[in-house]
Amino acid sequence: MIFLAVMRLELRRLLVRPLAWVLAALTLAELAWRFVLLLGNFLGSQVRLAALPSGPGYTDMVSVPLLSSLLTGSFVPFGLTELALFMVPLLTMSTLAGERNQGTLPLLFGSGLTSSSIVLGKYLALMVWLLLWLMLTLAMPLSLAHAAHFDWGKLASASLGTLLLLATLGAIGVACSAYTTHPAIAAVAGIMMALALCILQIGAQTAGVSNGVINWIAMPTHLEPMLRGLVSTSDIAWFLLLIALALALATRRLSADKERG
């Protein structure tokens, strides 16, 4: 499979790129501090929670809020989901825009690689990095698995939703990078599109607009149920559809560049 060669090359670039390591260090440090605060709040609420017949547990108050703050109503801001809205576009901004800016894109075309192989290889390399980021984040609450009671089903659902979110943001970032020459423009476009998908529903509700189509387009409509432990095939299909659309647009743009030479 030809795209595996592109994937290995792009993964090497990510591993030697200072930006990727700086982003990983800063975000994991923030998430570690967030985990400590959430854990302290959970331990401080033990007496109150013990009096409730069906009060929230370790998974509800620590594990899932570590993945998202806005969608779970956590008192500590900036979970992994919120950080990803800004971090993923910064990682993907040079994926194709950097190749075009440095003049190396014709070399990839000249090597006999198809546009779809280039896009898929670069996207899968990015997903390997994002999967490692998610696993390191989940390792924080899982480090107390021997001492805490986990709701494994809810944690698995929240992890799946977060992974689909990262995959979607990655695909959007690759598409934005395919349509510009300057990585900075690709980063800004990716951030704006990610924020638009997240606040579209809030903006419509503020304006007094109640539209089923707008609610369906908004990302929180499909992510929030998974963070609460509800997995629906329609929600998964929404993420997969958006990923396929973004990658198809990126492939089409590269094909047009290849035809123009």
HELIX and SHEET records of a PDB file:
HELIX    1   1 PHE A    3  VAL A   16  1                                  14    
HELIX    2   2 PRO A   18  GLY A   44  1                                  27    
HELIX    3   3 GLN A   46  ALA A   50  1                                   5    
HELIX    4   4 TYR A   58  TYR A   58  1                                   1    
HELIX    5   5 THR A   59  SER A   63  3                                   5    
HELIX    6   6 VAL A   64  LEU A   67  1                                   4    
HELIX    7   7 LEU A   80  THR A   92  1                                  13    
HELIX    8   8 ALA A   97  GLN A  102  1                                   6    
HELIX    9   9 LEU A  105  GLY A  110  1                                   6    
HELIX   10  10 SER A  115  LEU A  142  1                                  28    
HELIX   11  11 TRP A  152  ALA A  178  1                                  27    
HELIX   12  12 PRO A  183  THR A  206  1                                  24    
HELIX   13  13 GLY A  212  ILE A  217  1                                   6    
HELIX   14  14 PRO A  220  LEU A  227  1                                   8    
HELIX   15  15 THR A  233  ARG A  260  1                                  28    
END                                                                             
